Amino acid sequence: MVLILFRYTVSLILCIIQVKQNEISFRRASMRKALLLLAVLGWTSSLWAADPIIGTWKLNIEKSERTKNPPNLTPIELVEIYREADANHTSLERTGIMMDGSPISGKYLWPNMGGNVTITEDVPELGATAIIQTMISRREWFATFFRDGEQFMVIHKIVSKEGNTMHQRFKMITEQGKVSEWVQVYDRQ
């Protein structure tokens, strides 16, 4: 993108020089190039502004840390699909299979800049009654989970700079009061 932008900028400069040398209508030629440059800038900025989490992510079992997962929350397959629900919201659909063979199914909707998450469907074993999504940067979020007003889990999500890997670090207080931590690594599909 930067190379294309550079080429158009050089082209604009050369056009201005040529216009002055050939005494062509300076206003018409420069206006065309300026409009072209603005269109390219607008197009590239919209590409750069794309949310890095949008897309399909598949759990990479080999790279994930599974030994510290609570047994009832250990997936053997998991796919997360993030979509732009509208200009201000992102939706997440999770599907997969737990280690014990039970299905994973969850649907969530949250404001892009952070806030209360609408839970459409959640993993029954988790039992979250409220989730708050906090945006740290374009590639980093915290999801804080509550059960009946008590915080019991935090997920720290980080999308790599390349945009092809996502790490999710979990920290959970189990029903027995013990702290359990684990990492899930996802690959973009």
C-alpha positions as CSV (number, residue, x, y, z in Angstrom):
1,M,0.0,0.0,0.0
2,V,2.8,2.4,0.9
3,L,4.5,1.7,-2.4
4,I,1.3,2.5,-4.3
5,L,0.8,5.7,-2.4
6,F,4.4,6.7,-3.1
7,R,4.0,6.0,-6.8
8,Y,0.9,8.2,-7.0
9,T,2.6,11.0,-5.1
10,V,5.6,10.9,-7.5
11,S,3.2,10.7,-10.4
12,L,1.4,13.8,-9.1
13,I,4.7,15.7,-8.8
14,L,5.8,14.7,-12.3
15,C,2.4,15.7,-13.7
16,I,2.7,19.2,-12.1
17,I,6.2,19.6,-13.6
18,Q,5.0,18.5,-17.0
19,V,2.0,20.7,-16.8
20,K,4.1,23.8,-16.2
21,Q,6.5,22.8,-19.0
22,N,3.8,22.1,-21.6
23,E,1.6,24.9,-20.5
24,I,-1.4,22.6,-20.3
25,S,-4.3,23.7,-18.1
26,F,-2.6,23.5,-14.8
27,R,-5.9,23.6,-12.8
28,R,-7.5,20.7,-14.7
29,A,-4.5,18.4,-14.5
30,S,-3.7,19.1,-10.9
31,M,-7.3,18.7,-9.9
32,R,-7.5,15.3,-11.5
33,K,-4.3,14.1,-9.8
34,A,-5.3,15.6,-6.5
35,L,-8.7,13.8,-6.6
36,L,-7.0,10.6,-7.6
37,L,-4.5,11.0,-4.7
38,L,-7.4,11.7,-2.2
39,A,-9.3,8.6,-3.5
40,V,-6.2,6.4,-3.1
41,L,-5.6,7.8,0.4
42,G,-9.2,7.2,1.4
43,W,-9.1,3.7,0.1
44,T,-5.9,2.8,1.8
45,S,-6.9,4.4,5.1
46,S,-10.1,2.3,5.1
47,L,-7.9,-0.8,4.6
48,W,-5.6,0.1,7.4
49,A,-8.6,0.8,9.7
50,A,-10.0,-2.7,9.3
51,D,-10.4,-4.4,12.6
52,P,-7.7,-7.0,13.0
53,I,-9.8,-9.5,14.9
54,I,-12.5,-9.8,12.1
55,G,-12.4,-13.2,10.5
56,T,-12.3,-16.9,11.3
57,W,-9.8,-18.2,13.9
58,K,-9.2,-21.9,14.6
59,L,-7.7,-23.1,17.9
60,N,-4.2,-24.5,17.4
61,I,-4.1,-27.4,19.9
62,E,-0.3,-28.0,19.5
63,K,0.6,-24.4,20.4
64,S,-2.0,-24.0,23.2
65,E,-1.3,-24.6,26.9
66,R,-3.9,-27.2,27.9
67,T,-2.6,-28.7,31.1
68,K,-4.0,-26.0,33.3
69,N,-7.4,-25.8,31.8
70,P,-10.3,-26.9,34.0
71,P,-11.3,-30.3,32.6
72,N,-14.9,-29.1,31.8
73,L,-13.4,-26.1,29.8
74,T,-10.8,-28.0,27.7
75,P,-11.6,-27.9,24.0
76,I,-10.3,-30.3,21.5
77,E,-11.7,-28.3,18.6
78,L,-12.7,-24.7,18.6
79,V,-13.5,-22.1,15.9
80,E,-14.2,-18.4,16.6
81,I,-15.8,-16.3,13.9
82,Y,-15.6,-12.5,14.4
83,R,-17.9,-10.4,12.2
84,E,-18.7,-6.7,11.9
85,A,-22.3,-6.7,13.1
86,D,-22.7,-3.0,12.2
87,A,-20.6,0.1,12.2
88,N,-20.4,0.1,16.0
89,H,-20.5,-3.6,17.0
90,T,-18.6,-6.9,16.6
91,S,-20.2,-10.3,16.9
92,L,-18.5,-13.5,17.9
93,E,-19.7,-17.0,17.2
94,R,-17.8,-19.9,18.9
95,T,-18.3,-23.5,17.9
96,G,-16.4,-26.6,18.9
97,I,-16.1,-29.7,21.0
98,M,-14.9,-30.1,24.6
99,M,-12.6,-32.8,25.7
100,D,-15.5,-34.8,27.2
101,G,-17.3,-34.7,23.8
102,S,-19.8,-32.0,24.8
103,P,-20.5,-29.2,22.2
104,I,-19.3,-25.6,22.5
105,S,-21.6,-23.0,21.3
106,G,-21.6,-19.3,22.1
107,K,-22.8,-16.1,20.5
108,Y,-21.8,-12.6,21.7
109,L,-22.2,-9.0,20.5
110,W,-20.1,-6.1,21.9
111,P,-19.4,-2.4,21.2
112,N,-16.2,-2.0,19.1
113,M,-14.8,0.6,21.6
114,G,-15.6,-1.7,24.6
115,G,-18.5,-2.0,26.9
116,N,-21.2,-4.5,28.0
117,V,-21.4,-7.6,25.9
118,T,-24.8,-9.0,24.8
119,I,-24.7,-12.8,25.5
120,T,-27.0,-14.5,23.0
121,E,-25.7,-18.0,23.8
122,D,-23.0,-19.1,26.2
123,V,-21.1,-22.3,27.1
124,P,-23.3,-23.8,29.9
125,E,-20.3,-24.9,31.9
126,L,-19.1,-21.3,32.1
127,G,-22.4,-19.8,33.3
128,A,-21.5,-16.2,32.6
129,T,-24.3,-13.8,33.4
130,A,-22.4,-10.7,32.2
131,I,-19.3,-9.9,30.2
132,I,-17.5,-6.5,29.8
133,Q,-15.2,-6.0,26.8
134,T,-12.3,-3.5,27.3
135,M,-10.4,-2.4,24.2
136,I,-6.7,-1.6,25.0
137,S,-5.6,-1.1,21.4
138,R,-6.6,-2.2,17.9
139,R,-5.0,-5.6,18.6
140,E,-5.6,-6.1,22.3
141,W,-8.7,-6.6,24.4
142,F,-9.7,-7.8,27.8
143,A,-13.0,-9.7,28.4
144,T,-14.1,-9.8,32.0
145,F,-16.7,-12.4,32.9
146,F,-19.2,-12.2,35.8
147,R,-21.5,-14.8,37.3
148,D,-24.3,-13.4,39.4
149,G,-22.4,-10.1,40.0
150,E,-19.1,-11.8,40.9
151,Q,-16.1,-11.6,38.6
152,F,-14.7,-15.0,38.0
153,M,-12.6,-14.9,34.8
154,V,-10.6,-12.6,32.5
155,I,-9.5,-13.3,29.0
156,H,-6.7,-11.2,27.5
157,K,-6.8,-11.4,23.7
158,I,-3.9,-10.2,21.5
159,V,-3.7,-10.4,17.7
160,S,-0.2,-10.5,16.4
161,K,1.2,-7.6,14.3
162,E,1.1,-9.8,11.2
163,G,-2.6,-10.5,11.9
164,N,-2.3,-14.3,11.5
165,T,-2.1,-15.4,15.2
166,M,-4.2,-14.6,18.2
167,H,-3.2,-15.5,21.8
168,Q,-5.9,-15.7,24.5
169,R,-4.7,-15.8,28.1
170,F,-7.2,-17.0,30.6
171,K,-7.2,-16.4,34.3
172,M,-10.1,-18.0,36.2
173,I,-11.2,-18.5,39.7
174,T,-12.8,-21.9,39.9
175,E,-15.8,-22.8,42.0
176,Q,-13.4,-24.3,44.5
177,G,-11.7,-20.9,44.8
178,K,-8.5,-21.9,43.1
179,V,-6.9,-19.8,40.4
180,S,-6.5,-21.5,37.0
181,E,-4.5,-20.0,34.1
182,W,-4.0,-21.2,30.6
183,V,-3.3,-19.9,27.0
184,Q,-5.1,-20.7,23.8
185,V,-3.4,-19.9,20.5
186,Y,-5.6,-19.4,17.4
187,D,-4.5,-19.3,13.7
188,R,-6.4,-17.1,11.2
189,Q,-8.2,-19.3,8.6
